[in-house]
Amino acid sequence: MTEDELEQAVRETFARRVAVARPLVADPAGLAIRRADRSRRRRTLTGIALAAVATVTVSAGMAQLGQQPGRPTHPTVVLGDPYASPLPDPAPQLSAAPRPDPGRGEVDLVLSDVLVTASGQRIALPDVGTAAERAQRLPEGAGWAVVGASTAAGRSLWIVLPNGAAHLLLAGAREIVLSPDGRQVAWREGADLVVAGIVGGQVVAVARTPSPPGAVPVGFAGDTVVVRLDPGRPGHALWRPAAGPPRGAGDKALHVYGTRPDGLAVALVSAGTPRRPCVALLDPARDLAPVRTGCGPALAGDGAGGVSADGRWLLANGKAGPQDRAVLVDLDRLAPAPATHPAGPPVAGPVAWTPQGTVHYSDAAGALVRIEVSRALDGEAARSAPVDGLPAGARPVPVGGDRRS
């Protein structure tokens, strides 16, 4: 029965049942029909409203965080890109030099626009591009976080899934740092410092605070963000989001290499008489107060290097006359002078340690260096191994990972 036929039947029914001497002020049949129409319209509008709420909710997940009056309107954070799709077929094979591949079976490598896993899987990164500066494994095998190099538009952070899909997580940030376990990220956005968790490839639990001009996040100590106050001067601050803005720690650290499993930060400080770069262990629980400091071998002030997964070793660039070398510093034997061992060519990129005690990095020529601590202690210096197929000026990027995995 059509809607017109239904209306006509209702009118006839009311006409037979209603017998009055004069016309009614209100037509019962029309009133019932109008009530039914209003009910249908309400149900329709309710459905439209629910759909609109769902659309707004999904759209809000992709909106810029912290978009407030006076802030830039360009996208800064993208949450859960729903348009992420599997990437195209892997790029042409990039072969290592005839010598044994220094990273095979130990660390993942980003080679230009291809991510090569330790197991040999190759994932093309055409959307990420060739400007990857750092990369890190996410916990529980959730994929990789890839930080892009600094550009005029800022830095970007991509999440690459094991199936090859990739989506943009952050864009337009001044600096981006990840926690050692890959569960947190901090960045500078405009005049604010921002910190958030990474869950399921999305940014969650975002906190922000105004920061001094020039301040940038440089690392994590647990849930505390370590902030470099001024790139041109020594000194750091600690930002505990639940405790308000960053608080100056009063330290004289030039660089923070990372943190040990016991929570102490490993830093290059200016100490001694006369003043010179020294290695120190700083306690974030006491506003980065030094626990131990060792001065002796001359270390470069570039801050390149990293701390081993067990917290025992620091790989850093040393200054040993005309031929600089990377050195291993024994962090358990800092006083009165640190025990150091020549390790290999100078570090010119990110450092990736394995739980087994090997470290990988690229040198100034774009070759890959692998250092095994036990051999370095025996006096065996590491050598560089070139990687064929990389574009001119490109360097292999070894991928760090969760030290607890």
Backbone hydrogen bonds, N-H to C=O, Kabsch-Sander energy under -0.5 kcal/mol:
donor,donor_aa,acceptor,acceptor_aa,energy
6,L,2,T,-2.1
7,E,3,E,-2.2
8,Q,4,D,-2.3
9,A,5,E,-2.2
10,V,6,L,-2.1
11,R,7,E,-2.3
12,E,8,Q,-2.3
13,T,9,A,-2.1
14,F,10,V,-2.4
15,A,11,R,-2.4
16,R,12,E,-2.0
17,R,13,T,-1.8
18,V,14,F,-2.0
19,A,17,R,-0.6
31,L,27,D,-3.0
32,A,28,P,-2.5
33,I,29,A,-2.5
34,R,30,G,-3.0
35,R,31,L,-2.5
36,A,32,A,-2.3
37,D,33,I,-2.6
38,R,34,R,-2.7
39,S,35,R,-2.4
40,R,36,A,-2.4
41,R,37,D,-2.6
42,R,38,R,-2.7
43,R,39,S,-2.3
44,T,40,R,-2.5
45,L,41,R,-3.1
46,T,42,R,-2.6
47,G,43,R,-2.1
48,I,44,T,-2.4
49,A,45,L,-2.9
50,L,46,T,-2.5
51,A,47,G,-2.3
52,A,48,I,-2.5
53,V,49,A,-2.6
54,A,50,L,-2.4
55,T,51,A,-2.4
56,V,52,A,-2.8
57,T,53,V,-2.6
58,V,54,A,-2.4
59,S,55,T,-2.8
60,A,56,V,-2.7
61,G,57,T,-1.2
62,M,58,V,-0.6
62,M,59,S,-1.4
63,A,60,A,-1.0
67,Q,64,Q,-0.8
68,Q,66,G,-1.3
71,R,68,Q,-2.3
78,V,169,L,-2.1
79,L,61,G,-0.5
84,A,81,D,-1.3
95,S,93,Q,-0.6
97,A,386,P,-1.1
104,R,101,D,-0.8
105,G,118,A,-1.1
106,E,103,G,-1.9
107,V,103,G,-1.7
109,L,116,V,-3.0
110,V,397,V,-2.4
111,L,109,L,-0.7
111,L,114,V,-3.2
112,S,110,V,-0.7
114,V,111,L,-1.3
115,L,123,I,-3.1
116,V,109,L,-3.5
116,V,114,V,-0.6
117,T,115,L,-0.6
117,T,121,Q,-2.9
120,G,117,T,-1.7
123,I,115,L,-2.8
124,A,122,R,-0.5
125,L,113,D,-3.3
129,G,125,L,-2.0
133,E,147,V,-3.0
134,R,147,V,-1.7
136,Q,145,A,-2.3
137,R,400,G,-2.8
138,L,143,G,-2.6
141,G,138,L,-0.7
142,A,139,P,-1.4
144,W,160,V,-2.5
145,A,136,Q,-3.2
146,V,144,W,-0.5
146,V,158,W,-2.6
147,V,134,R,-2.7
147,V,145,A,-0.5
148,G,156,S,-2.7
149,A,131,A,-2.5
151,T,154,G,-0.8
154,G,151,T,-1.6
155,R,173,A,-3.7
157,L,170,L,-2.1
158,W,146,V,-2.8
159,I,167,H,-2.6
160,V,144,W,-2.8
160,V,158,W,-0.5
161,L,159,I,-0.5
161,L,165,A,-3.4
164,G,161,L,-2.3
166,A,85,S,-0.6
167,H,159,I,-2.0
169,L,157,L,-3.1
170,L,157,L,-1.7
171,A,76,T,-3.1
172,G,155,R,-0.7
173,A,155,R,-1.8
174,R,188,R,-2.7
177,V,186,A,-2.5
179,S,184,Q,-2.1
182,G,179,S,-2.0
185,V,196,A,-2.5
186,A,177,V,-2.5
187,W,194,V,-2.6
188,R,175,E,-1.3
189,E,187,W,-0.5
189,E,192,D,-2.5
192,D,189,E,-2.2
193,L,209,T,-2.9
194,V,187,W,-3.0
195,V,207,A,-2.8
196,A,185,V,-2.3
197,G,204,V,-3.0
198,I,183,R,-2.4
199,V,197,G,-0.5
199,V,202,Q,-2.3
202,Q,199,V,-1.4
204,V,197,G,-2.3
207,A,195,V,-2.8
209,T,193,L,-2.0
211,S,191,A,-2.2
215,A,212,P,-1.9
216,V,228,R,-2.1
218,V,226,V,-3.1
219,G,226,V,-1.2
221,A,224,T,-2.9
224,T,221,A,-1.7
225,V,239,W,-2.4
226,V,219,G,-2.8
227,V,225,V,-0.5
227,V,237,A,-3.0
228,R,216,V,-2.9
229,L,227,V,-0.6
229,L,235,G,-1.4
230,D,235,G,-0.6
233,R,230,D,-2.2
235,G,253,A,-2.2
237,A,227,V,-2.7
238,L,247,R,-2.3
239,W,225,V,-2.7
240,R,238,L,-0.6
243,A,240,R,-3.0
244,G,241,P,-0.9
247,R,238,L,-2.6
248,G,246,P,-0.5
249,A,236,H,-2.3
250,G,236,H,-0.5
254,L,268,L,-4.0
255,H,268,L,-1.4
257,Y,255,H,-0.5
257,Y,266,V,-2.5
258,G,266,V,-1.1
260,R,264,L,-2.7
263,G,260,R,-2.3
265,A,282,L,-2.8
266,V,258,G,-3.2
267,A,265,A,-0.6
267,A,280,A,-2.6
268,L,255,H,-2.7
269,V,267,A,-0.6
269,V,278,C,-3.0
270,S,252,K,-1.1
271,A,269,V,-0.7
271,A,276,R,-2.3
276,R,271,A,-2.3
278,C,269,V,-2.9
279,V,294,G,-2.2
280,A,267,A,-2.4
281,L,292,R,-2.7
282,L,265,A,-3.0
282,L,280,A,-0.6
283,D,289,A,-2.4
286,R,283,D,-1.6
287,D,284,P,-1.3
288,L,283,D,-1.7
289,A,283,D,-1.0
289,A,286,R,-0.6
291,V,281,L,-3.8
292,R,281,L,-1.0
294,G,279,V,-3.1
295,C,336,P,-0.9
296,G,297,P,-0.5
300,A,317,N,-2.7
303,G,300,A,-0.5
306,G,315,L,-1.7
308,S,313,W,-2.8
311,G,308,S,-1.4
314,L,329,V,-1.9
315,L,306,G,-2.7
316,A,314,L,-0.6
316,A,327,V,-2.2
317,N,304,A,-0.8
318,G,325,R,-2.9
319,K,298,A,-2.6
320,A,318,G,-0.6
323,Q,320,A,-0.6
324,D,322,P,-0.7
325,R,318,G,-0.6
326,A,344,G,-2.9
327,V,316,A,-3.3
328,L,341,H,-2.8
329,V,314,L,-2.8
329,V,327,V,-0.5
330,D,328,L,-0.5
330,D,339,A,-2.9
331,L,312,R,-2.8
331,L,329,V,-0.9
332,D,312,R,-0.5
333,R,330,D,-1.3
339,A,330,D,-0.5
339,A,333,R,-1.5
340,T,338,P,-0.6
341,H,328,L,-1.9
343,A,326,A,-2.9
344,G,326,A,-1.2
348,A,362,S,-2.3
352,A,360,H,-2.4
354,T,358,T,-2.4
357,G,354,T,-1.8
359,V,371,I,-2.3
360,H,352,A,-2.1
361,Y,369,V,-1.8
363,D,367,A,-2.2
366,G,363,D,-1.8
368,L,385,A,-2.3
369,V,361,Y,-3.3
370,R,383,R,-0.7
371,I,359,V,-2.7
373,V,357,G,-2.0
373,V,371,I,-0.6
375,R,372,E,-0.6
376,A,372,E,-2.3
377,L,373,V,-2.5
378,D,374,S,-0.8
379,G,376,A,-1.6
380,E,375,R,-2.5
381,A,379,G,-0.7
382,A,343,A,-2.4
385,A,368,L,-2.7
388,D,95,S,-0.6
388,D,386,P,-0.6
390,L,387,V,-0.8
394,A,391,P,-2.1
397,V,110,V,-2.3
399,V,108,D,-2.6
400,G,135,A,-2.0
400,G,398,P,-0.5
405,S,402,D,-1.9
